Amino acid sequence: MTDVKAKSQLEEHALRLVEAAQKAGADAADAVAVTGSALGVQVREGKVEATDRSEGEDFTLRVFLGKQVASVSTNALESPESLAERAVAMARVVPEDPFAGLAEPERLLKDIPSLDLKDPRDVTVDELTQLALEAEAAGLAVDGVTKSGGAGAGWGTSGLVLATSHGFLGAYERSRTSFSMTAVAGDGTAMERDYEFDSRTYWEELSVAEDVGRLAGQRAVRRLNPRKVSTTQVPVIYEPRTARSLLGHFAGAINGASIARGTSFLKNFMDKQVFARGITITDDPHKPRGGATMPFDAEGAGAELLTLIEDGVLQTWLLDGAAARELGLTPNGRARRSGSTTSPGATNLTLQPGSTTPEEMMKDIGTGLLVTDLIGHGANGITGDYSRGASGFWIENGELAYPVSEITIAGNMKDMFLNLTPASDLDDRYAVATPSVRVEGLTIAGS
């Protein structure tokens, strides 16, 4: 969809699907047409291991017969009529969903903003190869690194069109370039590995390849000769790379669909203190060049900046049309597409930074743990219970003392959020942006 003709064709396909659905008997319908292309390169030990290129289109049609709804998808739109007939036939036999429906006409976005999501530059395979090779070479040059775990770089563009039977037609494009390097340090059973990566909308904003590779190597080397720790309870500092997962757990807990089902540990916490006073968390769908920036949501509704947490108090749920109807609330433009279904979700989440540096935090706690890697998925969204495998560094006398591994961090997210303090080192490169955070009262289970 990099030219006017391609965009026009994609819009035409989406509109034809909606028209075919109505002719097949649907009361209402919407269609999503997506096109994309991607390049990827993998290198190891200075040689290219693999390159790949892909292009494709996907089409999803959602039809409504009263409160019965069904969706079908295809990557080869040969006959809009047959796809529509199949979708309508499916809808006739499914149970009613009392909250299903298109966005109300007054919620539809009238003027679609341009959000600078597409880099006009076309990245080549040679450029990606050079990026990966430079990152790997820098990682291998770090003293103590014994081998490369591989480096890779990828670039892709995508375009999306949404058309609905009540008159909405919108489109946008985006691009993304990413690269990473994995370094291995040590030998035999004493080997350790770590990685570093970067991902940006615009090529010109990417980190320097050598810096990324060097940091991957340094991270791997400093993990050598880890120790175990005895079970204890100490303050824990999550670096931004691991702190992002905490913000993700929070977003899941305020998802309107989970609230409507009663399956969130925060279901009774609206207008209550969830985080400590002074903490602010926002969700901005219009963040410039953001990883999840979008001019309209999956229902064609406009979306604005939401303050989810203000002074520690929960302000709103993440709501699409269906969740809002079930809860008797007003949607806030957070409908997201996942395959052929629509559900609420966050866009660009940001935990606003504090004023204390991570180094000052370490000095303040004296003894504790810095978490640099998390393992597993032990966060229960219903109860809030939290238990994750982890590795990182033990803090003694306010400084990093030695690496630790094979430990488990346990607590409950209600308590963790209330006892969380953000540092000043906001990492704002990704859709989930957070600084390092300090969390009190966690149990560290070791040997």
N, C-alpha and C positions, 0 to 999 in steps of 0.2 A: 504494500500500500504506500509505496514511496512516491507515487505520482498521482495526478488527478484522475487519470483513467482507471488505475487500479482501485482507488477509493470509490469511484463511481460504480464500478463493477461489483464491489463488495456490498455497497449499499443496495444495489439492485437485487442481488441475491437475497439479502435479508428481507427486503420489502416483498419479494415474490413469495418467500416462505410464509410471511404473515398473511398475505392475500390468499394463498392456497389453503391455509388453515381455516380461514373464515369461509371459504367456499366449501370446505369439507364438513362444515357444521360447527366449528368452534365459536363460542361466544366472544372469546378474546384470545389474544396470542401475543407472544413476543419472540423475536429471533435474534440470535447473536452470531455474527460471522467474524471469524478470526483468521488472520493470515500471519505467517511468520517465517523468518529465515535465520539460520544460525551457523556459525563457524566455530570449530573447536580444534585445539592442538594439545597433544600430550608429549612431553619430552622426559627423558631419563638419561643421566650420565652424558649429557651433551648431545644426545641424538634424538631425533624425532621418532616417537613410538607409534603415534597414530594421529591422523587428521580426519575430521568429519565435517560434512556439510549437509544441512537439511533444509527443506522448504516444504511448506504445506498449508492447507486451509482446513478449518473445522467450522461446522455449522451446527447450531443447537436451536431447536424449535420447542417452545413451551406453549401448550394449549390449555384452555380452560373451558369446561362445559359446566356452567354454574359453578359449584364448588369442587368439582372433580378436575384434577390437573395431572398432566403427564408430559414428559419431555423425551425427545429423541435427538440423537446426534449422529453426524456422519462427517467423514473427511472427503467425500466425493459427492457433490451435489448434482446428480444426474437428473433427478426428477423431483422438484419441490412438491408436486402434487402427490406422488406416492408417499413421500416422507410425511406430509401433512395428514394424509388419510390414515397412515399407521399411528401417528400420534393421537388423533381423534379417537381411533378405535381403542387405543390403550386407555384413554381418559374415561371412556364409557364404562369400563369394568373396574376402576379403582374406587376405593371408598372416598367419600367427600372429606375435604379439608375445610373446615368452617372459616379458616383464616386466610385461605389462599386468595390471590387476586393480583392484578396489576397495580402499580402505583396510581394513586388518585391523580386525575389530570392537573390539579392545582399544584402538585408536588413536582411535576416534570420540569426539568431545566429548560428555560427558554433560550438563553444565550450561552453557548458553550465556550468557556474560556480557553485560551491557548496557554499551556503550562510549560512549554519548553522541555518536553520529554523526549524529543528525538534529536540526536546528534546528526547533523547533516553529513558528517564524514562517514564514508564507507571504509571499514577496517578490513585489511587484507590478511590472508593466511601468513604471509611473510612477516607482517607486523606482529601478529599474535605469536608466531614462532620465536621471533627475536625477544619479545617480552618474557616468554617462559624461559628461554635459554639464559637471559641475563639474570633473572631471579634465581634460577638454579645455580648458576656459577657463583653468585654472591653467597648463597647458602653453603655451598661446598667449600668456599674459601674460609669459613669460620673455623678457627682452631678448635678441634675436638669433634667436628662433624666427620663421620666416617663414610657415609654414603648418602645418596639422594633417594628420597621416597617418591620422587617425581615432581614435575611442575607442569602446570597447564594454564591455558588462556582460552577464553571464549568470548565471542561477540554475537549479539543477536538483535534483531528488530522484530517488532510485532505491531499489527494494526487491529483494531477492534471496531466493529459497527454494531450498534443496538437499534433495533426497530421494534415498535409496538403497534398494536392495532388501534390505539387511541391517539396516534399521531406523532409519537416521538421518533426522531431519527438523529442519532448522534454517532460521532466517530472520533477516535484519537489514535496516535501512534506513540511508541516508545522504543528506546534502544538501551542496551546495557552491555558493558564490557567488564569482564572479571578475569582475575588471574590469581594463582596461588603457588606456593612452594612448600613441600614437605621435606624436612631434614631428619636424618637419623644420626644419633651420636652413640658412641660406645660400641662394644662388640659382644657377640654371643648372647647369653641370657641377660647381660647387663645393658642391652641396647635400649635407648629411649628415642621417641620421635615426637616432633611437634611441627606446627605449620603456621603460616601467616598468609593472608589473602587481602585483596581489595576488589571493590566492585563499584562502578560509577556509571552514571547516565552518559556523561561526556568523556571521551578519550582523554582530552587535555587535562582532566581533573584527577586522573589515576595517580596513585603514589608511584614514586620512582621504583623501578623493578629491583634495582640493587638493594634498596632499603627493605623491601618486602622479603627478599631472599635472605638477607643478612639477619633480619629479625627472626625468621624461621629457624635459622641455624643457632642463633643465640638461645632461643627458647628451648630447643632440643638439648643443647649442651648443659644448660643450667638444671635440667631435670635428672641428670646422671646421679647415680648412687642415692636413690630416695630411701627414706626411713619410714617406719611405721610409728604411729603415736598411740598412746594408751587412751582409752575412752575418757572423755572429759567434756566440759562445757566451757567454751571460750567465744569471744567475739570473732566473727568471720567477715573478711573483706572479699567481695566478688569483684574481679576486674571486669571492665565493660563487656568483654567477650562472653563471660558467663552470667553477668548481671542481666543481659538481654533476656535470658530464659525466665527470670523472675517477672519481668514486665509482660512476657508472653502469658505466664500463668494468670496474672492479674486480668489481662484482656479476655482470656477464656472465662474467667469467673464473672465478668460483667457482660458477657454475651447474652443478648436478649432471649435467644432460643433456650439457653440453659436456665435463665431465670424463669421463663414461662413453664418449663418442665419441672422446676423446683430442684434442679440438679447442680446448683452452685452453692459453695460455702458462703458466698456473699449475698444470697438471695434476700436476706432481711436487713441489709446494711445501707439502703439508700438514705442519703442525708445524715449518715453516721460517720464517725471517725474510723477510717480504714487504715490510713497512714498517719505518721506523726505530723503535728502541726508544722506548717511551713513548706510542706511538700506539695508540688504541683505536677500533674501528669496531663499532657494534652494529646489530641489526635488530630492531625492536620492533613486532609486530603489534597490540599493545594500547595504543599511544601515544594519549593522550587527544586526541580530535578530529583525529587525524592523517589525512593525505591518502590513506594506504593501510592504515588501520587496519581490522581484520576480526576477528570473534570466532572464526571457524573458517576453515580453508583450503578449497580447491576440492574436497577429498575428504571434508570433514566432520571432519577431524582437528583437534585442538587445536594451537595454536601459541603458543610462549612466546618471551620475549626471548632472542636469540642474541648472544653476543659473537663476532663473526666474526674480528676481529683483537684480540689482547691483547698489549700490550707489543711490538707490531710483528709478532707471530707468528700465522700462519694457524691457526685453530682448527677450522673446519668448512666443509663445502660447503652450498649451498642445495639441499635435497632434497625431492622429492615421492616418492610410493610407487614409481613405476616406476624413477626414477633410483637410488633407494636399493637396490632389489632388484638392479639391474644391477651396482651397486658393492659389494654385500654389506654395506650399512650400514643404520642405523636412520633412517627418515624423520624430518624435523624440522618438519613442518607448513608447508612452503613451496610447496605446490601452488597454482598460479594458473590461472585459466581464460583462454584466449585463443580466442575464438570457440567452436568445438566441441571443442577439444583442451585437455588439461591438461599443464602443464609447470612446472618449478621456477621460482621468482622471489622477489625480495626484497619486503619490505613497507615499513616506515619505516626507511630507512637513515640512520645518523648517524655522521659523522666527529667524534669528540669534540674540542672546541677546545683550543688550547694557551694559553699565558699571554702571548704577545707580540702587540701590536696590529699591524695592517697598516702603520701609519705607522712604527712601530719597525722593522718588517721592511725597509721601503724605506730607512730611514736606514742600516740595517746593510749592505745590499747595495751601496749607493752608486750603481752603474750596473746597469740591468736593464730589464725589461719588465713592465708591468701589463697583463694580458689582460682585456679587457672584452667581447669578442665572438669567437665561434668560427664557422668556416664549414666545411661539408663533414663527411664521416664517415670520415676517414682514420685509424681505429684498428683494427688487425688483431688480432682476438681469438685467432688461432692462434699468431702469432709474437710478438705484443706490440709490433710496430712502430707508431709513432705519428707522424702527419703531418697537421696541421690548419691550414687557413687561419685567420688571426687579425687582429684589430686591437686597439688599446689605446693605451697611453701609455708613452713612453720615460721612464725614471727616470735622472736625473743628480743627483749630489751628494745622493742620498737623498730627492729630491723629484720630483714629476711635472713633466716639462720641456715636452713637446709631444706631440700625438697622432700615432700612426703607423698605417699601413694597408698592405694588399697585402704581408703578410709570411706566412711559413709557420713553424710551430713543429714541430721534429722531434726524435725520441728513441725510446727503447724503454721501455715501461711498467714492465718489471721494474726498470730503473734509476730511472725517475721515482718509483715508489712508495717505493723505498728512500731516495730523496733528497728526500722530501716533508716539509715542516714545516707544521702547522696554526697559524693565527693564533687570536686570541681572539674574533673577531666572528661567532660562529655564527649563521647564518640558519636558524631552526628552523621556518619556516612551511610547508614542503612535505614531500612523501614522501621526498625526498632532501635531507638537512640537512647543511650543511657550512659551515665558516668560509672565509675566504680561505686559500690555501695557497701556500707558497713551494716551488718545485721547482728543484733545481740541475742543471746539466749539459746543458740543452737547447740545441739549435742553432736560431738565428733566421736564416732565409734571407730576405734582402731583395733589393734591387736590386744 
